[in-house]
Amino acid sequence: MEKYLSMDELNDVFRQLGSQYKIMAPAYEHFGGRFAHTDNLLYQEVKSAEQIVWKKKSHFSPKEVVLPITETLFYFNGDELRESRIDPRPTLLFLRSCDIHALERLDHMYLKNGGNADYYYEMKRKKLKLILLECSSSFENCFCVSMGTNQTDNYDAAVRFSDNGLHIQINDNSLKPLFETVGTETDYQPQFVQSNPTTVRTPDQVCDDPNLIRQILQNEPSWAQYDSRCIGCGRCTTSCPTCSCHSVFDVAYDENPTQGERRRQQASCMTGDFTNMAGGHKFREKTSERLRYRALHKVNDYKAREGTNHMCVGCGRCDNRCPQYISFTTIVNRMTDIVEQHLIDRQKEKADV
């Protein structure tokens, strides 16, 4: 089913959907930005079509819909446990192609990794209906085409917004009755970005041995420059749609320490205490070591282990959010150049022998 709806018609649909669905989309959090009197663009529940910001890339990813920054897993009272309640309504989630690919990475990590599904993630994930938010053109710092995430067919509906309304293609049969009596029939197929101003080459394009890539880059001295540049704030990981690390801890209530709750909270491999162990040992003391670990995980190690795609989906949010203006795309291209040069030098050495 393909239709065109005016904004008034779309808002009528939103009002009908309100009791049946939770609608999550990029919307402004006023005065919540990094600087005074600026807004944050993040995923929130919306009640009207005008609240959806479709002309800009969100500062934060839709990951938080299924992986909240902090969530209570259950409550305890002595020997009793009670699960935390979640909204019973299914969720209509407006997200872009790169973020749909990112959700597939998270699905693997939380539903398949280790042969066990995360119960709390799975509950929220089952409620999602994915609404593809079409990109009319590439945003700043995006490199989705290089990462192969600019296109997808994994969606329940697709939309193209304009100032006056939207085109919608509905694939999910359960959603079609909601649009039968509104809008006008039209021909609409979602379009996808075919080029980005920013391009990236990943190390596996010049070397098919991930173990060799890791060996070359782990011993590369140029990582040391980031000890003075990177401040280890973790902004790159909080905005990343595929970062899945978290901490779990118990909170005992002061009034009665036998009562409390167990919480899960997002964590960042870029912060200094991420790898702390008993006795004060740390696996990665320096920010350069932590940045190297993150970069290798995103464009080498995950794919080497899973044999499918890179963890990074090329959304470019890490470049947008870094307060030190460290470019992840520059890092990846430099990694590839280093591996390529190493292989060239090794071939020359063999030829000389």
ZIGI-V176841 format. One record per backbone hydrogen bond with DSSP energy under -0.5 kcal/mol. NH is the residue of the N-H (numbers start at 0). CO is the residue of the C=O. E is the energy in kcal/mol with one decimal. If there is no record, write none. Layout:
NH_CO_E / NH_CO_E
//
This chain:
2_167_-2.4 / 3_183_-2.4 / 4_165_-2.7 / 6_163_-1.7 / 9_5_-2.6 / 10_6_-2.3 / 11_7_-1.7 / 12_8_-1.9 / 13_9_-2.5 / 14_10_-2.2 / 15_11_-1.7 / 16_12_-2.5 / 17_13_-1.5 / 18_15_-0.6 / 19_16_-1.1 / 20_16_-3.5 / 21_89_-2.6 / 22_20_-0.6 / 23_21_-0.6 / 23_91_-2.9 / 24_43_-2.2 / 26_41_-2.9 / 28_39_-3.2 / 29_27_-0.8 / 31_28_-1.8 / 32_37_-2.7 / 37_34_-1.4 / 39_28_-2.2 / 41_26_-1.9 / 41_39_-0.7 / 43_24_-2.2 / 45_22_-2.4 / 50_47_-1.0 / 51_48_-1.2 / 52_25_-2.9 / 53_51_-0.9 / 58_40_-2.2 / 59_40_-1.4 / 63_60_-1.0 / 64_61_-2.2 / 65_61_-0.5 / 65_62_-1.3 / 66_62_-2.5 / 70_263_-2.6 / 72_70_-0.6 / 72_261_-3.0 / 73_261_-1.0 / 74_81_-3.1 / 75_259_-2.4 / 76_79_-2.5 / 77_257_-2.6 / 79_76_-1.8 / 81_74_-2.7 / 83_72_-1.6 / 89_19_-0.7 / 90_126_-2.9 / 91_21_-2.6 / 92_90_-0.7 / 92_128_-2.7 / 93_23_-2.5 / 93_91_-0.6 / 94_92_-0.6 / 94_130_-2.3 / 99_95_-1.9 / 100_96_-2.1 / 101_97_-2.0 / 102_98_-2.1 / 103_99_-1.4 / 104_100_-1.5 / 105_101_-2.2 / 106_102_-2.5 / 107_103_-1.7 / 108_104_-2.1 / 109_105_-2.8 / 110_106_-2.3 / 111_106_-0.6 / 111_107_-1.6 / 112_107_-2.5 / 114_111_-2.5 / 115_112_-0.8 / 117_109_-3.6 / 118_116_-0.6 / 121_117_-2.8 / 122_118_-1.9 / 123_119_-1.3 / 124_120_-2.8 / 125_121_-2.2 / 126_123_-0.8 / 127_124_-1.5 / 128_90_-2.8 / 130_92_-3.1 / 131_129_-0.7 / 131_156_-3.1 / 132_94_-2.9 / 133_131_-0.8 / 133_158_-2.2 / 135_133_-0.6 / 141_138_-1.5 / 142_313_-2.7 / 146_142_-1.2 / 147_143_-0.6 / 147_144_-1.0 / 148_143_-2.4 / 149_143_-0.6 / 154_152_-1.3 / 155_129_-2.5 / 156_129_-1.5 / 157_168_-2.5 / 158_131_-2.8 / 159_166_-2.3 / 161_164_-2.6 / 165_4_-2.5 / 166_159_-2.2 / 167_2_-2.7 / 168_157_-2.7 / 169_0_-3.2 / 170_155_-2.6 / 170_168_-0.6 / 171_155_-2.0 / 174_171_-1.4 / 175_171_-1.0 / 176_172_-0.6 / 177_174_-1.1 / 178_175_-1.8 / 179_176_-0.7 / 181_178_-0.8 / 183_3_-2.1 / 185_1_-1.7 / 187_185_-0.7 / 197_141_-0.7 / 204_201_-2.4 / 205_202_-1.7 / 206_202_-1.3 / 209_207_-0.7 / 212_208_-2.2 / 213_209_-2.4 / 214_210_-2.1 / 215_211_-2.7 / 216_212_-2.4 / 217_213_-2.5 / 218_214_-1.1 / 219_216_-1.0 / 220_218_-0.5 / 222_219_-1.1 / 223_220_-1.8 / 224_221_-1.3 / 225_222_-2.1 / 226_223_-1.8 / 227_224_-0.8 / 228_224_-0.8 / 229_225_-2.1 / 237_233_-2.1 / 238_234_-1.7 / 239_235_-0.6 / 246_264_-3.1 / 248_262_-2.1 / 250_260_-3.0 / 251_249_-0.5 / 252_255_-0.5 / 252_258_-2.9 / 258_255_-2.5 / 259_75_-2.2 / 260_250_-2.1 / 261_73_-2.7 / 262_248_-3.0 / 262_260_-0.5 / 263_70_-2.9 / 264_246_-2.9 / 265_68_-2.6 / 266_244_-2.1 / 270_267_-1.2 / 273_270_-1.5 / 275_272_-1.3 / 276_280_-2.0 / 279_276_-1.9 / 289_285_-1.7 / 290_286_-2.6 / 291_287_-2.2 / 292_288_-2.1 / 293_289_-2.2 / 294_290_-2.6 / 295_291_-2.5 / 296_292_-2.1 / 297_293_-2.3 / 298_294_-1.9 / 299_295_-1.2 / 300_295_-2.9 / 301_296_-1.5 / 303_299_-2.3 / 304_300_-2.1 / 305_301_-2.7 / 306_302_-3.0 / 310_297_-0.8 / 311_297_-1.9 / 319_315_-1.8 / 320_316_-2.2 / 321_317_-1.4 / 324_321_-1.1 / 326_324_-0.6 / 327_325_-0.6 / 330_326_-1.8 / 331_327_-2.5 / 332_328_-2.4 / 333_329_-2.4 / 334_330_-2.5 / 335_331_-2.2 / 336_332_-2.3 / 337_333_-2.5 / 338_334_-2.3 / 339_335_-2.6 / 340_336_-2.6 / 341_337_-2.3 / 342_338_-2.1 / 343_339_-2.1 / 344_340_-2.7 / 345_341_-2.2 / 346_342_-2.1 / 347_343_-2.1 / 348_344_-2.2 / 349_345_-2.0 / 350_346_-2.2 / 351_347_-2.4 / 352_348_-1.7
//
